[in-house]
Amino acid sequence: MTENIQKFKRNRPTIGILQGYTVLAGKTLDHYRLSILRGIQSAARSRDCNLLMSWGLGRATQSNAIYPAWPTISSDSDFVPVGPWNTDGLIVFSPLQNETRSHYLQELRDQGFPVLFIATGEKGAVISVDNETGIHQAITHLAIDHGHHHIAYIAGHPDDPGDSKSRLDAFRSAVV
């Protein structure tokens, strides 16, 4: 059986999935991330790839503290199961909200290790939504199609230079 497992691992590429920041702490995964993970799973299955996921969790001893599962050992990491040592590439959910993690991934990328970011905010290959078109369609739907005049925008993370900023800029341009 061990021989079959080793052959299985050697003959299939392994893609690591890292969460840029922790989303799991006794909660269910949100629809956005769940749909992305299902798409990754479907693509991996059709290409005969293994997936290795790393997700941070809250610590049992500190109910309000959240710790990521990140590929570098630090005071806020509990374990380091996914990284360049056991994968052929990484898919990373942005925003990272951490300069050290960003620097680490940029170094990996600069060394030629494949890193793909989900959402904007990091330098490198990225898959993201068209925020400007989406926001403009939402404003058109609410204001023109339904006659609403008071439309609020609930922003993402204030330190996110990617999607949160892009969406806010699009909202501001759409309501002018």
Secondary structure, 3 states (H helix, E strand, C coil): CHHHHHHHHHCCCEEEEEECCCCCCCCCCCHHHHHHHHHHHHHHHHCCCEEEEECCEEECCEEEEEECCCCCCCCCCCCCCCCCCCCCEEEEECCCCCHHHHHHHHHHHHCCCCEEEECCCCCCEEECCCHHHHHHHHHHHHHHHCCCCCCCCCCCCCCCCCHHHHHHHHHHHHCC
